[in-house]
Amino acid sequence: MHSQSVSPDWQSSMNLSSPGFQFSPVNYQALFLSQINTKSLFSCAQTCHSNGNCRIFDFNDQSLLCRLFQGNIITMGSIIPSSSSQSRVGSRKYNAEPFLNHGQSCSLCEGSRYMRCINNTCHCEINTYFDGSICQSQKLLGDVCMNSTECRHDLNYTCLPRQQCGPPSIQIGTVVAGNADGTSGTSLTALNYPLALTIGIDNSIYVSDFTNNRVLRFQQGSLTGSLVAGTGVAGPSNNELNGPIGIYIDTSFNLYVVDGYNYRIMFWQNNWPFGVRVAGTGSSGNTLSSFGLVGGIFVDSQKNIYLCDRDNNRIMRFSPNITNATIVGGTGVPGNGSQQLNSPVSLFFDEINSYLYVSDSNNHRIQRYHVGASLNGTTVAGGNGQGSGSNQLNTPYSLWVSTINNYIYIVDSGNSRVQRWSFGASYGVTMVGNGAIIRNDSTVVQGNMDIRLSINDSNLLILEITKNRIWRFQLI
């Protein structure tokens, strides 16, 4: 459909949907302009054409209701079935010609329906930004951005360091376990060099409190933990731990603990006062039944245990009731080849696709293995040498992968930051640390940290090891 007046600057071209559909905006309040009753689809299109802020409309031929919206129809809503069989959705099409005078003297855009005069210069209309070619709709919460002009200023959105539009306040972290000032302790509200965390299906937080030789559980909203494994005293008995490292909680709240200096994996059934050894010999070793100091642990739905034998540069998988492990990554010899690892410290297993992600710390990269298919790893983050560039990592520590959008979250310990790498990306963006947080006491996150995503990926949890506390940051 085309509607044209005398001036070429007032040309407007529309895309129309098939009959039987209406527009559903992602944020009705932010994008809705007005609604009127008109006699026809053509009249509704003319009304949108005459409104400089209108970019989307729909018309219900039964009620004669014409609704006008701001926004980009591709990213800011969806076209859904309508109760009216002839209802249609229209969206305006643009080319660069009407925007050629952007940034020029106002005399060159006088009377334009696409730009307005600000300080004697032609600028985009309200809630739009110039992308170098045309004035695009400003973006909403969570949309990808490169600078703040792309985000809806009227909603107090800016382009966050994570390259998403949102309010500055979303960058403020909340301490959800441990002392906020970073001090250590032995009480149920304190931690002492905690090394790992895991999240239950109820969003409760489990922490391996290394120096206190125990595992604590913090229910959502509580800063007081409860003891779920260990006694607080180092020992080799089945109710004791000696330097717990990695932990994993399953959907039945059964706990797996890497019992560091006892060189064993302990299984604590929910509410049991003691654990059962399910892997390891109790002594350091490099056989298929033994391991050295272990980093991360992951357990799949079949109760196969995956663990990082960082001392022996390999990833082991222990099947239930089987003493000897299968090697699923690394050769046991440190190196930087596609089959090798050098001090792997953390892992994540994507069971649906059989992808195993490994933090290959001394190679400054994240490797992905296709379990059961190949022992060759593929670099999916870093791998460009040790450094602080957006395409580099420096001694990556912990990692976690979103099951919703495949984002890889990485503790880039040598750069004191948490990076997020999109699937297939050649660089990462800073989520936390390295000056990317507003509140002063959360800019100092540093060194080795463990990370997890909450259920439904609504929050990023960061355990700051040397500061004895866990932060929660909202995701969008």
Buried (B, 14 or more C-beta within 10 A) or exposed (E): BEBEEEEEBBBBBBEBBEEBBBBBBBBEEBBBBEBEEBEEBEBBBBBBBEBBBBBBBBBBBEEBBBBBBBBBBEEBBEBEEBEBEEBBBBBBEBEEEBBEBBEEEBEBBEEBBBBBBEEEBBBBBEBBBBEEEBBBBBBBBBBBBEEBBBBBEEBEBBBBBBBBBBBEEBBBBEBBBBBBEBEBEEEBBBBBBBBBBBBBEEBBBBBBBBBBBBBBBBBBEBBEBEBBBBBEEBEEEEBBBBBBBBBBBBEEBBBBBBBBBBBBBBBBEEEBEEBEBBBBBEEBBEEBBBBBBBBBBBBBEEBBBBBBBBBBBBBBBBBEEBEEBBBBBBBEEBBEEEBBBBBBBBBBBBBEEBBBBBBBBBBBBBBBBBBEEEBEBEBBBBBBEBBEEBBBBBBBBBBBBBBEEBBBBBBBBBBBBBBBBBEEBEBBBBBBBBEBBBEEBBBEBBBBBBBBBBEEBEBBBBBBBBBBBBBBBBBB
